[in-house]
Amino acid sequence: MLSNSLSADTTPASTPRFSSSSTRNSRETSCGAVGLVIFILLFNALSAVLFLCLINRPIYDDQYNIIDVHTYATQGLTAAAIRANTTPPGPVGFAWMAASVRLLGGEELRDARIGAFASWILLASAILIGARYASFPDLWYGALLASLVFPHSVEAMSLVLTEGPALFFGILGALAWIEFISQPKVTFSVLLLGIAGGLSMGLAVTTRQYFLALLPAAVMVAIQQVRSRGWRSNGRWYIGVISSLTAAVLPVLLLVMIWKGFSSPGMATGTSYPLWKAKLGLSFLRPIIGAFYVSFYLLPLTFPAMSYIKPNHRWRVVAVALVGGVAAGYYSDSMLQWGPLRTAVHFLGRTTTGQLVVFGLVAALTVYNAIAVALLLWDKRHTILSCPLALFALLTVIFFVAEQFGVGGNIPLYDRYLLQMAPFLGLIAFALFPRLTRARVAALTFMSLVSHIMLWRYAFGAHGS
């Protein structure tokens, strides 16, 4: 059995809903998570507000994205404006920032940035309030915390980027939909919650297409719930599931009909950027890169898992990790995407050989932790299956990696795109390890500091992502 590789005392605490943790410990966990969430949120907000006040020139992707914001600000969310969409993201995020431009009526770039900033504040406020009434509050806090500390979160809060609106719709939609599907009795208000959650997930897909992973994940969780509830479940529950999933699919179908595909016309024809072109295709390397970066960003969230591998099995895992590190180093030109990891490897390695060694060690550590997490998830599979939110998060990450098979063209998988998976990585991590030890707080705080450093490097003229 795979679980035999885990120590016998593998007993990470879980949420009160699906574990035997005491109510007192749960309250302490929630208080600690809420306190850290509020601290990181205020820290991020302060940095973003200072940036908004001091820096009023296009930075990073501002120069491209402001064009689409201007289109929706002048034309509205019309079919013609959607067809004129030039950059890869869908129209809803740009329309969100365009609404801020029209509402504030000031300088277009700054008003669009304020719209992105507002999406984060609304997201955090909704989760902090909603978690008090949710079935899995600790996981709600974990999803928000992982999003706030992700290395690209502060830049997404401060620049004309669609990640903020996408996360707003994606996280809240997923949390609301899971809350609906978890209820034993479906009242009219619960039914409305499910439909609103489904529609919100659909809007997330039309904001950032990578959120398409939400839809098959939702279908799989619904099937699992049917099996656990039995086929003779309340008919209203089935109506709610079908209605909510229909609401999730409709915005996606509408966008595909208008665009005549899943990529914006500008991106599909290669006119959006001088060098990059995205289209439907078949890629075998991209899923490997996606899986690596998922595992890499899961590392600071779940590193306690490494201690649960039995000593007599540890050398086998070390051997596999070393092989993975050597392979990653050999293909480092393809594996290292633009982002903080690439910057750190180049800085620490100095020479080409040094960079290969540094990246190989990072990759080996990432593989080791990924194996430990996989074994722990297998060992705790009944716990995960009993928590729809944890199962949904796990499936979403799996489908995110799987959908990379269908991404053609030559546009890189920038690790900023992994910000969309951050809340789901947080859900997985806090389902396994909800307690915030000092080591975990230190790791999360370090991730947050990286995010601030990246933003202010842009402000002082640095380039890259």
Order of alpha helices (4+ residues) and beta strands (2+ residues): alpha-alpha-alpha-alpha-alpha-alpha-alpha-alpha-alpha-alpha-alpha-alpha-beta-alpha-alpha-alpha-alpha-alpha-alpha-alpha-beta-alpha-alpha
